[in-house]
Amino acid sequence: MTRYAENYKAIETSTIYDEIIQKGKTYTSPSVKTFEAYSKPLSPVKGDGQYLWDVDGKKYIDLMAQNLCISVGYCHPLVNSEVKKQMDMLTHSTAMYVHSVAVHYAEELAARFPEGHDWVVHLVNSGAEAVDVAVMMARVYTGNNPMIALRTGYHGVQGPAMSLTGINTFHQNIPLDPGVLHVANPHPYRGIFGDAIDGYLGEIDRTIESSTSGEVAGFIVEPIQGFGGVIPMPEGYLPGAFERIRAAGGLCIVDEIQTGFSRTGDHFWGFQADDVVPDIIVLGKGIGNGFPLSAVVVKREVAEATAGKKWFNTYGSNPMSCAAGRAILRAIDEDGTMQNARETGAYLKGKLEALKDKFDVIGDVRGRGLMMGVELVTDRTSKKPAEAETARVVETAKDLGVVIGKGGALGNILRINPPLCIQKEDMDVVAEVLDSCFRNF
Ligand SMILES: Cc1ncc(COP(=O)(O)O)c(C=O)c1O
């Protein structure tokens, strides 16, 4: 007797666009349809490197990489072969056991962080989950509750992560975490204190003085705010903020979910641009090149404080995801993604600056490496957000074969975060497509 049927019939999947969209409308919860990117949704079917194809066979240059999940490229041969190898051995090993791939991965990941600290790795499945673990650790270690986060920061949409996110379109009307305090985000183009960092750092002081006992659990920050509008933290802000938080007994958490794994071009991690060392780092998205994986990397003594209580998570340290994670670290080195992010990102930035000289609707071009944002305004003096125009560019670019993101708390930022293997020739096409979008306003 065999345990399984001899010849399974393949499961059929429709690739007819209208049928897919209709099924999505009928069976998918409206709660997960609030983030759809296009008026006529994109239905992807295949990816290769920096390119994506839809169910009708149309090819796109992908500047969004599935919301930055695809780091080293779609269907990367090393990543896929390592995952397939693991899949044929053992698809899951629970955290009650110790799996060799997971511990090798933890060792290799920890080695990517600044020397002189005893880093340990806590593996989970999604960004918000990693953020929640990080905040829990900061609170337990310090014995304090207040968490300081930035306005327009994005850290996820469930649990404490939702409360940390500083954009109310992501806040359900339920009690938010009472310990979270938002302060003004340093934003040279649009921030309430202009382009000097003192006002923003002063806000941290004033918030600690007015809204806490004087003690905080920690501070969470993205080195470049991603969804919030591709806003790089200005030079000197992170060191100043870390100093203030540590003086109030708190820990510094850096959310590298978008900026990590060489995306910013000059460094492996976004925080390295400002020469600070966080206490806890949360990783997600590109860590898994599309496989569900995220991590909290934390100083041992902080993690040890939480070890008095049991912790369990069903899929954390899944060996297939960890096999992907190991392969991605190798691919980043062997493919030279950091150099490519630096060079191709700089090449693109030059093209975007040239478009800014040509079209008044572009108010600002910013970002680092392959994490770029273009802010559209109806008028450069008032800086009124050009939300409708941004939406139009995104839709038209798609028709012309380029997937580009729309974001920002005001909905007027074009987001460019492609797979890290994208080439300069692709950027030539992107610049032509954007030129045509702006020309035909
Ligand atoms: C900076 C940042 N932090 C946290 C998250 C939450 O990650 P996830 O969607 O995997 O929960 C995201 C997701 O977009 C993010 O961009």
The ligand as an ORCA input file, in Angstrom:
! r2SCAN-3c Opt
* xyz 0 1
  C      10.005     49.751      7.368
  C       8.977     48.687      7.570
  N       8.817     48.138      8.780
  C       7.915     47.159      9.009
  C       7.111     46.686      7.997
  C       6.111     45.603      8.281
  O       6.479     44.449      7.613
  P       5.398     43.316      7.266
  O       4.491     43.882      6.225
  O       6.223     42.156      6.781
  O       4.676     43.021      8.529
  C       7.235     47.235      6.722
  C       6.372     46.769      5.608
  O       6.141     47.453      4.636
  C       8.184     48.259      6.495
  O       8.340     48.835      5.295
*
